[in-house]
Amino acid sequence: MKVKTKFGIGVAIILVSLSTLAWMGAKESKTYYHTITELSTLNSSAARQRIRVGGDVAAGSIQHMAGRVDFVLTGEGKNLPVSYVGSDPLPDTFKDGAQCLIEGHAMPDGRFVAEQVQAKCASKYEAAPGQDSSGAPAPYSSDGHKS
């Protein structure tokens, strides 16, 4: 075989291998966002995929156990029992009533196993009515009313 032919075959094998790895990595990293209500309507293949769900942490539902943290996520009048089994510590803002975004897999028994938890900042950090986001009074418009 000629050297150019061997080189071409080697380059082709490398390109096919890299393309396959990139395709598999992109397929595995996809995460679909669903609401709590939509989880019950997913077919079995969609339910096995990595999913993100948002809601509020139900008051009094956080239970710390060995190797996991159980809590209930509420939204749209529905409840979703969640078990967080991730290795990262929970955020400081993860408390009763906090808005939360979880990522993981839905289980056939209706429980959600979360591998990542993100909690939004509590409402105590929001601007009071009549103030802008920096806490300063809202500016007045030319007609004398707050904008």
GIJO-V931965 format. One record per helix or strand of 3 or more residues. SS is the DSSP state (H for helix, E for strand). FROM is the first residue (numbers start at 1). TO is the last residue. If there is no record, write none. Layout:
ss=<SS SS>
from=<FROM FROM>
to=<TO TO>
This chain:
ss=<H E H H E E E E E E H>
from=<3 32 36 44 51 63 68 78 99 112 123>
to=<29 34 39 47 57 65 75 84 106 119 125>
